[in-house]
Amino acid sequence: MPDAPLPDGTPAADPATATEDDHALAARLATDAGRLLVDLRAKLVADGVDARTLGREGDRRAHELLVAGLAATRPHDAVLSEEGVADPARLTAPRVWIVDPLDGTREYGDVPRTDWAVHVALVIDGTPVAGAVALPARDLTLSTDAPPPPPPPRPPGAPPRLVVSRSRPPAEAGLLARELGWEVVSLGSAGAKAMAVVLGDAEVYAHSGGQYEWDSAAPVAVATAAGLHASRLDGSPLVYNRPDPYLPDLLICRPELAERVLTTLAG
């Protein structure tokens, strides 16, 4: 059964399911944090701060906004944030919000780059069931509240585009590019790369070499809601809210390309 209503009359969340309000809340919090980050970036740049200070302040301020927002609206839920101290109680909590207040701190500090994001996801029984990824510098939030339609396929004869890390392209991406003749596109943060597939700016995002649950929980929620494939690079399911939040690899792609990618990587 759901918990009792909150003091302001807001219905409490059902621990077994994601409600319509959860989807809307994820979108609102990600958007609000993104607006804060855009305004903060402009102010601090005008004040002449260095890139490292800019990123550190962005991480801190966005984390504070998200944690306060979840405490006010979902006080019975657990929270796992990249910028917070993990509470062991989350491991037995039925509902856990996994957030990355500023995905792409390096890109955020490299003005005027736009390939950074805010991630907000609700995980139930190990699965991201609601989520949002804000791309604040583009004034865009993609969410499970109103999932974007599947992007159209590339024109006949045009090779699929494989989006990879700008600074650390994984070996698996090189293998796919060589074996399949696919085009490689470089971007910054994990959220920006995943949303490139959702938006149809790329067809495949394959990552290895290290990530954490907050890097992919919200992007996976949005991508799967948009009808895309999401898994580990070996095809196994992505499972969240584990004792160790390290989740080193990820595949998000158009569903018709998934088998080809997985077979090539296994080969």
N, C-alpha and C positions, 0 to 999 in steps of 0.2 A: 504494500500500500504506500501511496505517496506520504511524505511528511506533512505535518500541519502547515496551513498557510502562513506566510510571513506576516510580520506585524502590519505592513502596509496593505495587506489583503492580496498580494501577489500569490497565485497558486504555487505550491511547492512542487518540485520536480518529482516525477515517478522514477524510482531508482532503476527500474528494469528497461526503460525505453527513453529515447530522445523525443521530446515534445516539439511542437511547432515553435514554441517560445525559445527552446534551446538553439534551434537553427538561427532564429532572428537575433538572439543574444550574441552568438558567436560573430555574426556579421557586424553587429553594432560595436562590440568591443574592439574588434580588429580595425574597424574604420576609425573609431575614436582614437585608438593608440596611434594609428597612422597619421591622423591630423595633428596630434601632439608632436609627432616626430618631424613632420614637415615644418611646423612653426618653430620648433626648437632648433632645427638645423639652420633655418634662415637667421634666427636671432644670434646663435653662437658663431656662425660664419661672419655676420656683421660685427661681432665683438672681437673677431680675429683669433678664435681659439684654434688649436691644432687638431688634426684629424683624429688622433688617439683620444683626446678629451671629448671631442664631438661624439665618437662612438660610445665611449664609456657613459656619458650623460644620457645618450639616447637609450641605451640598454636599461639604465636605472629608472629613468622616468617612465618609459613604456611599461616596464615590469610593475612599477607601483600602480599605474593606472589599471592594468589588467587584474592584478591581485585584489585591489580595492573593489573593482567592479564585480568580480566573482564573489567576493565576501559579502557584498551587499545584496546580490541577486540569487546566489546559490550557496548559502552558508553551510549547507549540509554536504556539499561536494568537496572532494579533495582536489588539490592543484599541484601539478608538476611544471615548474618553469625553469628554463635554462638559467635564469638569473637568481633563482631562489634556492633555499636549502630544502632538499627532499625530505618529506615527512614520511616515515615508514608506514604510517596509517593508510597511506594511499593504496598499499598493496592489498588491503582487504576492503577498500571502499568500493561500492557498486558503481559509482560514477566518478570519473577523474577527468579534469580539464588539463590538457597538456598544451602549454603555450611557449612560443618563442617570441619574446617582446620585440626583438629586432633581429631578424634573420638576414645576415649580410652586413655585419657591423663594419667590415672593411669598406664595402661599397657605399654605405651610408656616409662614412667619413671622407669619401673620395667625391667631393662635389664637382659637377652636378649629376653624377651617375644615378640611374633610376632603378637598377636591378637589385633592390633590397625589398624586404617584405615584413609583414607581421602575421604570425600564425596563432590561431585559436582553435582548439579541437576538443570535443567531448568524446571520451573513450568509455565504452561499456563492454565488459567481458572481453577486453583485449582488442576491440575493434573501434576505429574512429567512426562514429555514427552521425556526428554533426561537426561542422567546421567552417572556417573562413580563412582566406589568405588575402590580406590587403597588400596592394602595390601602391603605396601612398604617393610616391612621386609621379605616378600616372593617374592619380585620383580614381583608382579602380579597386573594388573589392569583389572577389569571386567567392561564392559561398554555397553551402547546401540549402540555404534558405530559398534561393532561386537558382538552381543549378544551370550553368550555361549549356546550350545544346551542343551535341558532339560537333566538332569542327569538320568541315568538308575534307575529303581526301585530296591529296595533291593532284595536279593535272596529269594525265597519262604521259609517261616518259620522264617525269620529274622524280629524282631520287628522294626518298625520305630524308628528313633532316634530323640529325642526332645532336641534342643539346648537351653540352658538357661544361664542367667547371672551367672558368677562365684561367685560374691559376694552377689547378691540379687536375688536368684531364686524366681519367682512369685508363688503365691498360685495356679494360674491356671495351671502352669506347673506340680505342684504336683498332682493336680486333674487328669490331662490327663495321667500322668504316672501311677497313681493308678487304674483309671477306665479302661484304655486301655492296660495296661501292656507294655508301651513303655519304651525304654531305654533313660536315661537322660545323656546329654553331656554338660559340662560346658565350656564356653569361655568368653572372656572379652568384647570387644566393640560391639555395635549394628551392625556396619558394618561387623565385623568379623563373627558374628552369622548369619546374613542374607546371607552372601556369602557362609557360610558353607552349606546352603540349595541349593544355586545356583550351587555349585561345587559338590553336591552329598555326602558331608560328614555328612549331617543330612537331615531329611525329613521335619521337622517342627520347626519353631521359633515362639514361643508365648511369648509376653511380656506384662506385666502390671506394674503399679506402678510408671509411670512417664517417659516420654520422651518429646522431642521437635521436631519440624518439621525438623530441620537439622539432627536429629538422623536417620530419616527414609526416607527422600525424595529421596536421591540417591539410597539407597538400594532397595526401592520400584520400582524405574525406571528400575534398572537392573534386578530385579527379575521378573517383569511382562514382560519385553522384552524377558526373557528366558523361558516364558510360565508358570510361577508359579502363584499361587493365592496370593493376598495381600489385606488385609482389616483390619478394626477394629476387636476386639475380639467378638463383637456382630454381625459381618457380614456386618456392614455398610461401605460405602466407606471412604477411607482416603482422606481428603480434605486439601489442603495446601495453604499457603499465607493468613491465617486468621489474624484478629487483634491480637488475643492471639495465639502465636505459640506453646503453650502447646498441645501436642498430646499424651495422656498418654498410649495408648495401641496399639498393633500391632500384626498381624498374617501374616506370610509368610510361605507358605507350598506348597507341591506338590498338584496339583489341585484335584487329586482323593482322597486326605485326608481331603480336606477343609470341606465338609459337616459333616463328622464324628467329626472333631474337634469342629466345631461351635455347633453342636447338643449336644455334651458332655458338653461344657461350658455353654450352655443355660439350661441344664437339672437340 
